[in-house]
Amino acid sequence: MDDLHIRPATLSDIDAVLWFWREAAEGTSISDDHDGVARLLSRDPEALLLAERDGVLTGTVIAGFDGWRCSAYRLAVRPDRRRQGIATALMEAAEKRFAALGGRRVDAMVLEVNERAHHTWAAAGYRREDHWRRWVKPLTG
């Protein structure tokens, strides 16, 4: 993994990240647009972590911390680069960030239908909490 470089995204990465998510991530979000990602980076410039190998974007994770909770979103790895430790390296970087910020627990958003992701998260030491349900209300449209 010496050739894997993990760094925070910048505003100039947004278009590449949005394209990457269309190819590598499961599901979509109301925030999956240029303005949504730009707001994330403006509020927390180190929240969106990118994994690159040979200058090619190979993985992402959003490691958000609001001062109360650590939240992981958009853990995604290029389909042709999966099972090479990229997701593990991204989550280790996210967890290191959370610990440095004083975080105590990570909550991960994982789609119910994405069973491949369930295995990834379980292998990283995360467990499902069935007594919680996500409640949402879009503020636009």
The 8 nearest C-alpha neighbors of each residue, nearest first, counted from 0:
[[1, 3, 2, 84, 85, 83, 88, 4],
 [2, 0, 3, 4, 52, 5, 88, 53],
 [1, 3, 0, 52, 4, 53, 51, 54],
 [4, 2, 52, 0, 1, 51, 50, 5],
 [3, 5, 51, 50, 52, 2, 6, 1],
 [6, 4, 50, 49, 51, 48, 3, 7],
 [5, 7, 49, 48, 8, 4, 50, 51],
 [8, 6, 48, 45, 47, 49, 9, 46],
 [9, 7, 47, 48, 12, 49, 6, 10],
 [10, 8, 11, 12, 7, 40, 13, 44],
 [9, 11, 12, 13, 37, 8, 40, 36],
 [10, 12, 9, 13, 14, 8, 15, 37],
 [13, 11, 9, 10, 15, 14, 8, 16],
 [14, 12, 16, 15, 10, 11, 17, 33],
 [13, 15, 17, 16, 12, 18, 33, 11],
 [14, 16, 18, 12, 13, 17, 19, 56],
 [15, 17, 19, 13, 14, 18, 12, 20],
 [18, 16, 14, 20, 19, 15, 13, 21],
 [17, 19, 15, 21, 16, 20, 14, 22],
 [20, 18, 16, 22, 17, 21, 23, 15],
 [19, 21, 24, 23, 17, 22, 18, 16],
 [22, 20, 18, 19, 23, 24, 17, 25],
 [21, 23, 19, 20, 24, 18, 77, 78],
 [22, 24, 77, 20, 19, 75, 76, 21],
 [25, 23, 20, 75, 21, 22, 26, 73],
 [24, 26, 27, 23, 113, 110, 20, 75],
 [27, 25, 24, 28, 110, 21, 20, 113],
 [26, 28, 31, 25, 29, 24, 21, 30],
 [27, 29, 30, 31, 26, 32, 35, 73],
 [28, 30, 31, 27, 32, 137, 35, 139],
 [31, 29, 35, 28, 32, 36, 34, 33],
 [32, 30, 28, 29, 35, 27, 17, 36],
 [31, 33, 35, 34, 30, 36, 17, 29],
 [32, 34, 36, 35, 37, 13, 14, 31],
 [33, 35, 37, 32, 36, 38, 30, 31],
 [36, 34, 30, 38, 32, 37, 33, 31],
 [35, 37, 39, 38, 33, 34, 40, 32],
 [36, 38, 34, 40, 39, 35, 33, 41],
 [39, 37, 41, 35, 36, 40, 34, 42],
 [40, 38, 36, 42, 37, 41, 43, 35],
 [41, 39, 44, 43, 37, 38, 42, 36],
 [42, 40, 38, 39, 43, 44, 37, 36],
 [41, 43, 39, 40, 38, 44, 37, 46],
 [42, 44, 40, 46, 45, 41, 39, 63],
 [45, 43, 40, 46, 41, 42, 7, 39],
 [46, 44, 7, 43, 47, 48, 8, 40],
 [47, 45, 62, 63, 61, 43, 44, 48],
 [48, 46, 61, 8, 7, 45, 60, 62],
 [49, 47, 7, 60, 6, 59, 8, 61],
 [50, 48, 59, 6, 5, 58, 7, 8],
 [51, 49, 5, 58, 57, 4, 56, 59],
 [52, 50, 56, 4, 55, 57, 54, 3],
 [51, 53, 3, 55, 54, 2, 4, 57],
 [54, 52, 55, 51, 2, 3, 56, 4],
 [53, 55, 52, 51, 56, 4, 57, 3],
 [56, 54, 51, 52, 53, 57, 50, 58],
 [57, 55, 51, 58, 50, 54, 52, 49],
 [56, 58, 77, 51, 50, 76, 55, 52],
 [59, 57, 76, 50, 75, 49, 56, 77],
 [60, 58, 49, 75, 74, 48, 50, 73],
 [59, 61, 74, 73, 48, 72, 47, 62],
 [60, 62, 47, 72, 46, 71, 73, 63],
 [63, 61, 46, 71, 93, 70, 60, 47],
 [64, 62, 70, 46, 69, 61, 71, 65],
 [63, 65, 69, 66, 68, 70, 62, 67],
 [64, 66, 67, 68, 63, 69, 70, 43],
 [65, 67, 64, 68, 102, 69, 100, 101],
 [66, 68, 65, 64, 69, 102, 103, 101],
 [69, 67, 64, 65, 66, 70, 102, 104],
 [68, 70, 64, 105, 63, 102, 106, 104],
 [71, 69, 106, 63, 105, 107, 62, 68],
 [70, 72, 107, 62, 61, 106, 63, 108],
 [73, 71, 61, 108, 74, 60, 107, 70],
 [72, 74, 60, 75, 61, 59, 24, 71],
 [73, 75, 60, 59, 72, 86, 61, 76],
 [76, 74, 24, 59, 58, 73, 23, 60],
 [75, 77, 58, 57, 23, 81, 78, 86],
 [76, 78, 23, 80, 57, 79, 58, 81],
 [77, 79, 80, 81, 76, 23, 22, 75],
 [80, 78, 77, 81, 76, 82, 57, 23],
 [81, 79, 77, 78, 83, 76, 82, 57],
 [82, 80, 83, 78, 79, 76, 77, 85],
 [81, 83, 84, 80, 85, 86, 79, 76],
 [82, 84, 81, 85, 80, 86, 0, 87],
 [85, 83, 87, 86, 82, 88, 81, 0],
 [84, 86, 88, 87, 83, 89, 58, 76],
 [87, 85, 89, 88, 84, 90, 76, 74],
 [86, 88, 84, 90, 85, 89, 91, 123],
 [87, 89, 91, 85, 86, 90, 84, 92],
 [90, 88, 86, 92, 91, 87, 93, 85],
 [89, 91, 93, 87, 92, 88, 94, 86],
 [90, 92, 88, 94, 93, 89, 95, 87],
 [91, 93, 95, 89, 90, 94, 96, 88],
 [94, 92, 90, 96, 95, 91, 62, 89],
 [95, 93, 97, 91, 96, 92, 90, 98],
 [94, 96, 92, 98, 93, 97, 91, 99],
 [97, 95, 93, 99, 94, 98, 92, 100],
 [96, 98, 94, 102, 100, 99, 95, 93],
 [97, 99, 101, 95, 102, 100, 96, 94],
 [100, 98, 96, 97, 101, 95, 102, 94],
 [99, 101, 97, 98, 102, 96, 64, 66],
 [102, 100, 98, 99, 97, 103, 66, 96],
 [103, 101, 97, 98, 100, 69, 104, 68],
 [102, 104, 101, 105, 98, 69, 68, 97],
 [105, 103, 102, 69, 106, 68, 97, 70],
 [106, 104, 69, 70, 107, 71, 68, 103],
 [105, 107, 70, 69, 71, 104, 108, 68],
 [108, 106, 71, 70, 109, 72, 105, 125],
 [107, 109, 72, 71, 106, 110, 70, 73],
 [110, 108, 107, 111, 116, 113, 117, 72],
 [109, 111, 113, 112, 108, 26, 25, 116],
 [112, 110, 113, 109, 114, 117, 116, 108],
 [111, 113, 110, 114, 109, 115, 116, 117],
 [114, 112, 110, 116, 115, 111, 117, 25],
 [113, 115, 117, 116, 112, 118, 111, 110],
 [114, 116, 117, 118, 113, 119, 112, 120],
 [117, 115, 119, 114, 118, 113, 120, 109],
 [118, 116, 114, 120, 115, 119, 121, 113],
 [117, 119, 121, 116, 115, 120, 122, 114],
 [120, 118, 116, 122, 117, 121, 123, 115],
 [119, 121, 123, 117, 125, 122, 118, 116],
 [122, 120, 125, 118, 124, 123, 119, 126],
 [121, 123, 119, 124, 120, 118, 125, 117],
 [124, 122, 120, 121, 125, 119, 87, 90],
 [123, 125, 121, 122, 120, 126, 119, 118],
 [126, 124, 121, 120, 123, 127, 122, 107],
 [127, 125, 121, 128, 124, 120, 117, 123],
 [126, 128, 129, 125, 121, 117, 120, 130],
 [129, 127, 130, 131, 126, 132, 125, 106],
 [128, 130, 131, 127, 132, 126, 133, 111],
 [129, 131, 128, 132, 127, 133, 126, 134],
 [132, 130, 129, 128, 133, 127, 134, 106],
 [133, 131, 134, 130, 129, 128, 135, 108],
 [132, 134, 135, 131, 108, 136, 130, 129],
 [135, 133, 132, 136, 131, 137, 108, 130],
 [136, 134, 133, 137, 138, 132, 29, 28],
 [135, 137, 138, 134, 139, 133, 140, 29],
 [136, 138, 139, 135, 140, 29, 30, 134],
 [139, 137, 136, 140, 135, 29, 30, 28],
 [140, 138, 137, 29, 136, 30, 135, 35],
 [139, 138, 137, 29, 136, 30, 28, 135]]
